[in-house]
Amino acid sequence: MVQTVAKELKVAITPEEKQLIEKTPTTSLTAYDFFFRGREEHWKYWSDNKNRKALERAEDFYHKALEYDSTFARAYAGLAWAYWDKHYWETFFSESFLDSVLILANIALSYDNQLEEAYARKAYYYDEMGNRERALEELDKAIKYNPNDWMAYNAKGWLYHNYDIVKSIDNYNKAISLNRGEQLPDLLRNIGYAFKNAGFVEKYKYYSMEALKLDGDSFAYYLSLYRCEFDSGNFEKALELRKKMYSMDSSNIDELFKLGEICMFLNQPEEALKYFNKWYERSKTLSLFAVFGPHRIGWAYWQNGYREEAEYYFNEQINYCNKLIEMRRVLQLSYREFYDLAAVYAFRGDKDRAIENLKNFNKLQIIPAWMMPYIRYDPLLDNIRDEPEFQQIVRDVEAKYQAEHERVRKWLEEQGML
């Protein structure tokens, strides 16, 4: 049918495009059915607070699909995705971290070397390993074999969001132009977040409102309002919004950690410790941990007089950060590990080590808006705020943020988007 239409319109179809049109993912309808049931459960996992049971059902369905067709490439790609979601944190610091994802993606490509989903899985893998260039190459392959792959453009938007906000916005725009379906609200929120990180708060609010009109997700809308208030240093308002979000979804343990963090910025150590402890207890039952959170829990314990417990969490943060640096995941994590090391050393009064790590953090070419309230207001840095070297780093960070804002503004004007 597609070839007939192309012939009528005198459109030339390349051999590659002809192969894509004629490609049959599997000859087994049963395998196909199990795969889509797996994908349905996988979407449920992402949309329902990472519903673990839904993820396990998705994995089972992908395996079932392979029982009926052991060469079904998309089922292998689905398993790669499921492995990522299921084992990410429990294998985070292991030598084999995410290796199975790469193996499964390569198996998928051995059966279908044009499968965009498998290239996307490889892209996320290489990004985690700090190899951003290779990650982008894999996404470009996905787009080559499927120019309508909105997920690949969305992934490129995410990969660029801490490095080149112009390219981030551009790729999100492409994803939006290709997907007008049920994922559109999330895509609108993604592009809005990119605008926010370049300092265009009104655009962020606009896209957040457009997304709200489409799916009525008031929790996500309050999240956008919260980010604006937190970035501006309006922590009282940020706390009010986050409490409202927690009342709407108390099963989301991320809310507990964020509530603790805001109380920390408001210098409310008792409240902060209360939220952090609740978060910690619930996260243990889900086998989760926050790589960038222990030093904040340490601060709350210290301020409440529990010095031994505080030191435990500060040391945990140092260990996590040193492992991340040793594993060379610096690019993917945006030098955040250096910032967190600096925060611990600053709080402990080790000014030299604090400044040394902040200088490494300052190697970032651009500074997104989400980082600004930390460098401006983080109580962990209070001991070094009067240091001339620290003040120079703050000026550098502010200048980089403003420079990226201006670069994005000029590009938006050229594109007729302002």
N, C-alpha and C positions, 0 to 999 in steps of 0.2 A: 504493500500500500504506500509506504513512504517513498519507495523508489519510483512508483508510478506517478505520484504527485510531483516528485523532483523532475521526472522526465517531461511532464506537462509544462512545468515552469522553466524548463531548459536549465535546470540547476545541475552543475557538475558535481558528482559525488566521488570523492577520492577513494582509493582502495581501502584505506583505514576506516573511513566513515562507513563504507559498504559493509565492512567486517563488523563494525559496532551495531549497525542496523540489524544484521542477520544473526547476531550472537544470541544464543539461547543459554541462559544461566544454568539450567539443569533440565534434563529430560524427564525427571521424576516430579510429578505434581505433588506427591506426598512430601518429598523433601522441600519443595518450594513452600508448601503450606506450613511445615514446621519452622522453616526459616522465618517466615513473616510473623508467626506466633511468637518466636523468640525476639524479633525486633520490637514487637508490640510491648512485650514485657520489659524490654530494655528501656524503651521510652518511658514506661511507667516508673522504672527505677530512678531515672533522672528527674522526673517531674514530681515524684512523691517522696521527697526528703531522703533520697537514696535508699529506697525500700529494698532491703537485703533479700527478702524472699522473692521479690520480682526479679532481681538479678539472678538468683539461683534458678528460677524457672526459665529465664532467657537462656542461660547456659545449657540447661537440659534440652531445650528445644533445638538449639544449634547442634548439639550432639545427635539428637534424633534425626535431624536433617541429613547429617553425614552417614547415618546408618543406611539411609535409602539412596544416597549418592555420595560416595567417598571422594568424588572429585569436584564437589560443589564449592567453588571458590568463595562465594559470599558467606557461606556458613563458617569457613575458616576465618574470614575477616571478622565475622561476628564474635567468634570465640576469642580472637585477639583483643577485641574491645572489652569482652566480659572479663578476661583475665586481668586487664588493666584496672578495671573498676573494682574487682574483687581482691586483688593482691597488691595494689599500689603501696599502701602504707606498711603492710606487714613485711614487705621485702625492700623497703625504701633504702636501707643502708647496706643491703647485701650486694655481693659481687655480681650476682645474677639478676639484679633489679631489671625487670621488664624484658629480659632476654626472650622469654616465651612469647611475648607480644611480637617481637621481630621475627621469630621462627615461624609463628602462625601466619603472619602477614606474607612472609616469603613463600610459604606453602601455598597460600591463596594465589599468589602471582605465578607460581609454577603451573597452575591449572588455567589461569586467566591473566596474562601479562598486561591486560588493559583495565584491570579492575581498580577503579579510582578509590574505593574504600580501603583497599590494602595499602595503596600509596599514602593515603591519609594517616593510617595507623603508623606506618614507618616514619612519617613526618613528626608525629607527636613523640615517638620514641627518640628520634635524633634531637629534638628540641629539649627533652628531658636530660639528655646526655651533654647538653651545652653546645651542640653543633647546629646552630641556627641556619647556617648556609645550606647544609645538607637537608635540613627539614623543609626549607623553602623549595629546594630542588624537587623533593618528593611530592610536594603539593602542586608544583607546576606540572609534574607528570600526570597527576590526577586530573588537572584541568585540561591537559593536552588530550587525554582519552575521553574526557567528558566535559566539554566547554560549558555545560549547564550545571556543573557540580557546585551548587551553592554552599555545600558544607566545606569544600576546599577553600573557597573565597572567605568564608567565615573564619576558618582556621588561620588563614593568612592574616586576616584582620587582627586576630588575637595575638599571633606571633609578633606582629609589628607594634603592638600597642605600647610597649615600653621603649621602643627604639626609633620608630619613625611614624609619628601619628598621622601624617599625610597619607602614607601608604595604608595605614590601618583603616582610616575613614574610607579611602578609595576602594579597598577590598570589601569592606562591609557594605558599601553602596552596591557593589556588583552582586553580592549575596542577596541583598534585598530585591534587586531587580529580577532575580531568578526564582525567588521563592515568595509567593503571595499566599501561602497556605498557613497551616496552624503554627509553624515556627516563626512566622513574621514578627509577632510581638517581641520575642527574644532577640531577633536580629535588630529590631528598632532600639531595644535597650542597649545592645552591644555598641551600635554606632553612637548612641547618645553618651555612653560611657567614654568612648574615645574622644568625643567633643569635650566632655568634662575634663579629661586629663590634659587637654590643651588649653583649658581655662575658659571654654565657651559654655558657661553654666546655663544660660537661657536655652541654648540648643539642646542641652541635656534634658532640661525640664520639658521641652517641647516633645522630644522623642519618647520620653517616659510617659507623658500624657497620651500620646498617640497609641502607645502600646496598651495603656490602661483601657482606652476606648475599645480596643479589639478583644481583649481577653478578660477584662475586669479584675485583673490580679492586683488588688490593693496592697498586698504585702510587698510586691516588687516595686510598686509606686512609692510606698513609704521608704523603701530602701534607697531609692534615688534621692528623696528629700533628705534622708539621713546623711548620705554622702556629701551633699552640698553643705549641710550645717557643720559636719565634722571637718571637712576641708577648710572651712572658713574659721575654724576655732570656736564655733558656737556650741560648746559641749553640753550645756544645759539643755538646749533644744534637741541636740543629737540624742541625749539620754532619754528625753521624753518620747522621741520617735521610736527609738529602739525598744523601749518598754512596751509601746503600743504594738510593735511587731511581734514581740515575745508573747503578748497576750493573744495574738492572732494565731501563733504557731509555736506552742511551748515544746513541741517535739523536736524542733530544730535546735540542736545543741550549739551550733555556731552563735546563736543569739546570746547564750550565756557567756561565752568568751568575750564577745563584743561589748556586752553590758559591763563586764569586769574591766575591760580596757578603757571604756569611757569614764567609769568611776575613778580609774587611775589618773586620767587626765584632769579630772575635777578634784584630785587630791582627797578622795574618799576611800581610804585604804580598807576600812571595815566592810563597806559595801562591795568593794572590788574583790576582796578575799572570799566573800560569800558566793559571788557569782563564779569566780574561778574554781572554787572547790566543787560546786555543783557541776560545772563543766567537766572537771577532771574525773569525777566519779562516773558520770554518764559516758564519757568518752572511752573509759576502760572497758565498759561492756560492749562497745562497738569496735574495739581494737583500733582506735584512732589516736593520733597525737598531733600536736601542733609544733612543727619544726621551728616556727618563728614566735612561739608563745611562752616558753618556760621562764624567760627573764622577767616577763610581766607578772607571772605568778610569784616569782621570787621577790619582786618589789613589794607585792601585797603582803607577803609573809614578813618581810623585813620591817615594813612600816607598822605592822601589828605586833612587833616584838619577838617574832619567831625566827631568830637568826640562823639556827641550824637548818631549818627547812628552806629558808631563803637561799642559803649557800648551795644546797642540793640543786635547786632549780637554776641558779646562775651557772653552776658547773655543767648542768645538762645543756644549757644554751650554748656554752662554749664548745662542748663536745660535738653538738649537732653542726654548728657553724664550721668547725675545723674539718669535720668529715665532708661537708659539702664542698669546701675549698679543695680538699685532697682529691675528691672525685671529679674535680674540674666541671662542676655544674654551674659555674659562675655566670655564664651568659644567660641561661634560662632563668636563673633566680635574680637577675638584675642587680647583682652586687649587694643584695639585701643581707647576706650573711656577714659582710664586712660592717654594715650598719649595726647589726645586732651585737656583734662582738664589741664594737665601739661603745654601745649603750651599756653593756655589762661592765666594761673596764672603767667607763666614766663614773658609773654609780659607785664602784668600789674605790674610786679615787686614783686609779692608775691612768693619769692624764696622758702620758706618753703613748701608751698602747691604744688608748681611745683615739687620739689624734691620728696615729699611724693607720688605724683601720678606717677612719673617716676619710683619709686621703685616698685609700683604695676605693671606697664607695664613691668618692668624687670623680672617679674615672668615667662614670656614666656620661654619655654624650648628651642625653636629654634627661630631664627630671619631670615625670608626670605629676599631675596635681595631687594624686592620692598620697604621694610621698611628702608633700609640703608640710602638713600639720605635724608630722613626726619630727622633722628637723627643726621646726619652729617651737614646738610645745612639749615634746616628750620629756616627762619628769626624770627619766633615767639619764638625761644629758645635762641636768641642772648644774652638776659640779664643774662642768667645763665651759659654761656659757660665757664667762668673762674672759676666757683665754683668747688672745688675738688670733691664733691659728684657727680656732673654732669659728670665730666671727668671720674670718676670710672664707672658710669653707661654706658658711651660710650664704655669704654674698655670691659665691660661685654658683651655688645651687639655685638661688633666686634668679641669677642671670640666665642660667640654662633654661629654666622654666619659662622665663619671659621670651627668650629667643625662639623657643619652639612654638610658643603662642603666636608670635609674630610671623613665623614661617608658615604656620597653618592658616593664619588670617590672610596672608597674601595669596596662598594657593586657593582658598575659598573664594576670594574676590575674582581670581582668574577663571574659576569654574562657574562663576555666577551664582554661588551658593550663599552669599552674604547680602 
